[in-house]
Amino acid sequence: MTIKEVEEQLGIPRASIRFYEKERLIDPKREDNGYREYSEQDVATLKKVIIFRKLGLAVSEIEDILDGSKPFADALAANVTRLEEQLAELNGAIALSKTIQQSAADIASFDENYYFAEIGREEQRGSRFMDIAKDIAQYQKSAVLDYFGVADTEGNLAVSAKQAVFTVIGACLLWGFVRWLIIERTLGSFCTGFVTPLLTAVLLAIVGYPFHCICRRHPKLAKLEKWIILAVAIFICIVVIELCEKYGW
């Protein structure tokens, strides 16, 4: 079956099919002419992927389910819990949004003091709203994942947990070997190099958010945001490592 036929049968764009193939959820055979040939099993797997994605499961979770590294029942149970939490948040937000819609014709008539207090009162009564603390946590998570190249465009884990672990360990081993080869051929030098990517990623997440906020206020800096944050994190990382070596920590 050609990709065009799969596209027509499932009603999804070929870009999505290519993406799922890239994420190794399917592995179609290649013919002698170089074209991919999709089997009935590939189509069946794609149907499962589409169902699970529409239910809200992440690509990495789906990969874990398909390769058997995560029990199907556990994945579904976790997804139900996650959706119920989102529903609770949405119910509170929907109810207050309707109230605002009925009383505030435009932003000029919107009474922020009243509704700020109203959200507080509703939360005390047990209503739930979107957890804005997740914004910072999501940014920090995205910074760490992006540093190791295992994040998708939304900052979520774009590969399976197993592959992400291998990627991180591989990066750490590479840094350790490079430092051992260039700086000093000792176990201590290798260990220092090994922890450098981990320490840099953590520092990147910690210092990144304040710099992200600063760059948002200055458009010219926004273009260099990623490089500025990375430079600062690496600088702090180097200083910490040197202090650790100096004092024998």
C-alpha positions in Angstrom: 0.0 0.0 0.0 1.4 3.4 -0.9 1.5 6.4 1.4 -1.2 8.1 -0.7 -3.5 5.1 -0.2 -2.8 5.1 3.6 -3.5 8.8 3.6 -6.8 8.4 1.9 -7.9 5.4 4.0 -7.1 7.0 7.4 -7.9 10.6 6.5 -4.7 12.0 7.9 -2.0 14.0 6.1 1.1 12.2 4.9 3.1 14.6 7.1 1.6 12.8 10.1 2.4 9.4 8.7 6.0 10.5 8.1 6.2 11.8 11.6 4.9 8.6 13.2 7.4 6.7 11.1 10.2 9.0 12.2 9.2 8.3 15.8 9.5 4.6 15.0 5.9 3.8 15.7 5.7 2.1 12.3 8.5 0.7 10.1 7.3 0.2 6.5 9.4 -1.8 4.1 11.2 -0.1 1.2 10.9 -1.4 -2.3 13.7 -1.7 -4.7 12.6 1.7 -6.2 13.0 3.4 -2.8 9.3 3.9 -2.2 7.8 2.7 1.1 5.3 -0.1 1.1 2.8 0.0 4.0 1.4 -3.3 5.2 -1.9 -4.0 6.7 -0.1 -4.3 10.0 1.3 -0.8 9.5 -2.2 0.6 8.9 -3.5 -1.2 11.9 -0.8 0.3 14.1 -1.5 3.7 12.7 -5.1 3.4 13.6 -4.1 2.6 17.1 -1.8 5.6 17.2 -4.5 7.9 15.9 -7.0 6.6 18.5 -4.5 7.0 21.4 -3.4 10.4 20.3 -7.0 11.6 20.1 -7.5 10.2 23.6 -4.6 12.5 24.7 -1.7 10.1 25.1 1.7 11.4 24.2 3.7 9.9 21.4 6.3 8.7 23.9 3.6 6.9 25.9 2.2 5.3 22.7 5.7 4.0 21.8 6.0 2.5 25.2 2.7 0.8 24.9 3.4 -0.6 21.5 6.8 -2.0 22.4 5.5 -3.4 25.7 7.7 -1.4 28.0 4.6 0.1 29.6 1.5 -1.9 30.5 -1.5 -0.8 28.4 -3.8 -0.7 31.5 -1.4 1.5 33.4 -1.1 3.9 30.5 -4.9 4.2 30.2 -5.4 4.6 34.0 -2.8 7.4 34.0 -4.5 9.1 31.0 -8.0 8.9 32.7 -6.6 10.5 35.8 -4.9 13.2 33.8 -8.1 13.9 31.8 -10.2 14.1 35.0 -7.8 16.6 36.4 -8.0 18.7 33.2 -11.8 18.4 33.3 -12.0 19.7 36.9 -9.8 22.7 35.8 -12.0 23.3 32.8 -15.2 23.2 34.7 -14.2 26.0 37.0 -12.8 28.0 34.1 -15.9 27.5 31.9 -18.3 28.5 34.7 -16.4 31.7 35.5 -15.9 32.5 31.8 -19.7 32.4 31.3 -20.2 34.7 34.2 -17.7 37.2 32.8 -19.3 36.8 29.4 -22.7 37.9 30.7 -21.4 40.8 32.8 -18.4 42.3 30.9 -19.1 43.5 27.4 -15.4 44.3 26.6 -12.0 44.5 28.3 -12.6 48.1 29.3 -15.5 47.1 31.5 -13.7 44.0 32.9 -13.3 44.4 36.7 -10.0 42.5 37.3 -10.1 43.2 41.1 -13.5 41.6 41.5 -12.7 38.5 39.4 -9.3 38.1 40.9 -11.0 37.9 44.3 -13.8 35.7 42.9 -11.3 33.1 41.7 -9.8 33.0 45.2 -13.3 32.6 46.7 -14.2 29.8 44.2 -10.9 28.0 44.9 -11.7 28.1 48.6 -15.1 26.5 47.9 -13.3 23.7 46.0 -13.5 24.9 42.4 -10.4 24.3 40.3 -8.8 26.5 37.6 -5.8 26.2 35.4 -2.6 25.7 37.4 -0.4 28.6 36.3 2.5 27.1 38.3 2.7 24.6 35.5 3.9 27.3 33.1 7.2 27.6 34.9 7.5 23.8 35.3 6.7 23.3 31.6 9.3 25.9 30.6 12.0 24.3 32.8 11.1 20.8 31.5 11.2 22.0 27.9 14.6 23.6 28.5 16.1 20.4 29.8 14.6 18.2 27.1 15.5 20.7 24.3 19.1 20.8 25.6 19.4 17.0 24.9 17.4 17.2 21.7 14.6 14.9 22.8 11.7 17.4 22.9 9.1 18.1 20.2 7.9 21.5 19.1 5.6 21.8 22.2 8.4 21.0 24.6 7.1 17.5 25.4 9.1 14.3 25.3 9.3 13.4 21.6 10.8 10.0 22.0 10.2 7.1 24.4 11.5 7.4 27.9 14.0 4.6 27.2 15.4 6.4 24.2 15.6 9.7 26.1 17.6 8.0 28.8 20.0 6.5 26.3 20.4 9.9 24.6 21.2 11.6 27.9 23.6 8.9 29.0 25.3 9.0 25.5 25.7 12.8 25.7 27.2 12.5 29.2 29.6 9.7 28.1 30.7 11.8 25.1 31.4 14.8 27.2 33.3 12.7 29.7 35.4 11.1 27.0 36.2 14.4 25.4 37.3 15.9 28.7 39.4 12.8 29.5 41.0 13.0 26.1 41.7 16.7 25.9 42.1 18.0 29.5 43.4 15.2 31.7 43.3 11.4 31.3 42.1 10.6 34.8 38.9 9.1 36.2 38.2 12.4 37.9 38.4 14.3 34.7 36.1 11.9 33.0 33.5 12.1 35.8 33.6 15.9 35.7 33.0 15.8 32.0 30.2 13.2 32.5 28.2 15.4 34.9 28.7 18.6 32.8 25.7 18.1 30.5 23.4 17.2 33.4 24.5 20.1 35.4 24.3 22.5 32.5 20.8 21.3 31.7 19.6 21.8 35.2 21.1 25.2 35.4 19.7 26.0 32.0 16.2 25.3 33.4 16.8 27.3 36.6 18.3 30.5 35.1 16.4 30.2 31.8 13.0 31.4 33.0 14.1 34.8 34.3 16.1 35.5 31.2 13.1 34.3 29.1 11.0 36.9 30.8 13.6 39.6 30.2 14.0 38.7 26.5 10.2 38.8 26.1 10.3 42.5 27.0 13.1 43.3 24.6 12.5 42.0 21.0 16.1 42.4 20.0 17.2 40.1 22.8 14.5 37.6 22.0 16.3 36.6 18.8 19.3 35.6 20.9 17.4 34.2 23.9 18.4 30.6 23.5 22.1 31.4 23.0 22.2 33.9 25.9 20.6 31.4 28.3 22.9 28.6 27.2 26.0 30.8 27.5 25.0 31.8 31.1 24.2 28.2 32.1 27.5 27.0 30.7 29.4 29.8 32.5 27.8 28.9 35.8 28.4 25.2 35.2 32.1 25.8 34.5 32.4 27.9 37.7 30.7 25.2 39.8 32.8 22.5 38.4 36.0 24.4 39.0 34.9 25.1 42.6 34.2 21.4 43.0 37.6 20.4 41.7 39.3 23.1 43.8 37.8 22.0 47.1 37.6 18.3 46.2 33.8 17.9 46.4 
